[in-house]
Amino acid sequence: MNKLLFLILAGAASASFAATPAHDTVAYKAATDKAANDYKSAKAACDAQTGNAKDICQEQAKVARATAEANATMQYKNDKKSIEKARIDVADAQYDLAKEKCDALDGNAKDSCLSTAKSQKVAAVNAAKAGKDAADVAQTGIDCSAMTGTDKASCEARSKTELAKDAVADTVITTKVKTELMAEPALKSLDVKVETNNGAVVLSGFVPSQAEADKAVDVARNVKGVTDVKNSLRIK
């Protein structure tokens, strides 16, 4: 892969999804204009190659553009329908790239390659429709959308590992919060439900007074690993 295209892909894959407010049409246009200009530059750089290598280079440029546009959509538009379409566009571009790579093969190897590419596209489209990819990226910070083949498989395995770690961590936090609430002498009621998602704790249920509700929030907030506490407790 040429240096220019590598930089474009790297930049697209490392975009931040949470730093900018949603529905910023000016920023969205600027990002998509940049994606279009980067695509033109990358595509022009492919002219130095010939045959299948040139075709692959051009499809890589299209993947980079689709990925950059998807990142812009998630940053600046951030509505479900637009995100779904953008992720499907990425899946389509990746599929076209995979097919070009398969063209270098023949016989059973080519058939197997094309079958795998098709399966990956179907999975990516289904995930986009379910909103799963965007949610996973937001949670882990790992975006595998611009990758293919073994690199994509390795990236997805790493993402699953991080998701599993988060799940374990949330379970541990929930247990710790419950333990601390039970051990707190200022709390007379144990009718408190604790839920944790990515370190954010939600307290619900009933307590005898506002003072106990406030105390329960303080106890939860001081548990290691807790990033936020939402008080949904009700006074009996």
N, C-alpha and C positions, 0 to 999 in steps of 0.2 A: 504494500500500500504506500502511495507516495506521501511525502511529509505533510503537504498541505491538507490532504484528505484526512490524515491521522489527527491533525490538530482540530479539524472541524468535528470529527466524530468524538474526540475527547471532550471538546467544549460542550457539545450537545449532551453527552452522557452525564456531565457533572453539574448541570443546571440545578439551581435551587428551586424547590417547589413552594416554599413557605415564606420567602422574604418579601414578596410583593403582594399588595392587595389585589383581590380578584376584580374582574370587569374594568380593567384599565385598557381602553381601546387604543389609546395613543401608543402605549408601551407594547401592546400586542402587535400593532402594525409595524412598529420599529423592529421587533424581534423577527417577524415573518419576512420583512424586507431584507433583513440581514441574512436569514436562512436562504432566501432566493439568490442573493448576491454571492454567498459562499458556495452555493450549488453551481452557479455559473463558472466560478473560478475553479472549483474541483473538477467539473466536467471538462473544462478547457485543458486542464492538466492531463486528462486521460488521453488527449490526442497524441501524446508522445508514445503511446502503446498501440499495439495492433491485435487483431483477432480476438480470441476469447478473453485475453488479459484486459483489453480495452473495454469489452462489454462488462466484465466484472467491475472494473474501475468506475464505469458510469453508473452501474447499479448501486455501488457503494456510496456514490455521491447522492443518489436518490434516497437511500436509507438515512444518510446524515441529514438531508433536508427534511424528510418526514419526521425524524426524531426531534429536530430542532423546533419544527412547527408544533409537534405534540407537546413539547416542554412549554412553549409559549402559550398554548391553549390552557394547560393546567395552571400556569402562573397567572395569566391575565384575563382569561374568560371564565374558567373554572365552573362550567355547568356540565351536567352529566352527559347530555346529548353531544355537545361539542367534543368533550374528552373521549367519548366512545368512538366517534368518527375519526378523531386524530389517531387514536391507538390502532384502529383498524387500518388506517392509511399506512401506519408503520408496519403492520403485519403484512400488508400487500407488498410493500417495498422490500421487506426482508424475503418474502417468498420469491419475488422476481430475481433478487440477488442469488438466492439459493439455487434456483433453476439454472442460472448462468454458470454457477460453479459446477453443477451436475453435468453440464454440456461437455466438460473436459473429460468425462468418463464415458464408458461404453458398456453394452451388455447388461448383465445382472447388477453390476455396481451402479450403473446409471439409473436403472429402474429403482433400486433400493434408495438411492440418493433422492430421487424425485418423490418417492413415497414418503420418506422422512420429512422432506420439505413441506409436503402437503399437510401432513399430520401436525407439524409445528404451526403452520398457518391456521389451521382449524382451531387448535388449542388457543392460539393467541387471540383470534377473533372472539372465541367464546369467553375468554378471560376479559377482553375489552368490554364486551356486552354486559358482563357481570360486574364490571367496575373493579375487579380484583387487582389487576396490575397497578392501577393508580393508588389503591389503598395500601398495597404492599410497599410500593416505592416510598410513599409518605411515611410509613412506619419504620422502614429499615434504612432509607437513604440509598438503597442499592437499585440501580436501574439497568436491567439486562436487555432492554428493548432494541438497542443498536447492535447487538451481538448475534452471532450465528454459530452453528455447529458446536464443537466442544467448549468453546469459550462461553457460549450461552448456557450450556448445560452446567458448567462449573459455576457460573454466576448465579443461576437459579438455585443450585444446591446451597451456595453461600447465603442467599436470601432466605431460604427455608430454615437454615440453621439459626439465623438471626431472629426470625419470627418465633421459632421454638424457644430461644433464649428469653425473648420478651414474655412469652406465655408463662414460662417457669418463674420469671422474675415477678410477674403480676400475682401469681399464686402465692409466692413467698411473702410479698408485701401484704396481701389480704390476710394471710395467717398472722403476720406480725401485728397488724393493726387490731385484729380481733383480740389477740392476746393482751395487748396493751390496754385496750378498752376494758377487758375483764379485770385487769389488775389495778385499774384506777379507782381509788377509794371514793373519789368525789362523784362517781357515776353509780347510781343505784339501780338503773335499769339496764338489762342486757338485750332489750328488744331493738337491736340496731343491726341492720344489714350492711355488709361491706362488699363493694365491688371495685375492682381495679382494672384499668385499661391503659397500658403504656405508662404506668406509674401514676396515673391520675386516679384518685380514690373518690368514690361516691358513697356517702353515708345516707341511708334511708331507714325508715321505721319510726318508732315513737319513743319519746323521752318525757319525763315529768315536767321539765322546765326549760326555759331558754338558756339558763345558766349551764345546765347539763348538755344541751345541744352545743353550746359554745365550747365547753370543755372537751367534748368528743371530737370536735374539729381540731382543737389544739393538740390533742393526743395523736390523732392521725397524722397531722402535719409534721410532727416531730419524729415520725418513724422513718428510718433510713430508706431511701429509694423513692419516697413519695414526692412527686413533682407538683401535685395540685390536689386540693380537696374541695369537692362540691358538697354543700350541706343541703340535703333533701329531707332532713329530719323534721318530724311534726311533733307539736306539743300535745300531750294527752289532755 
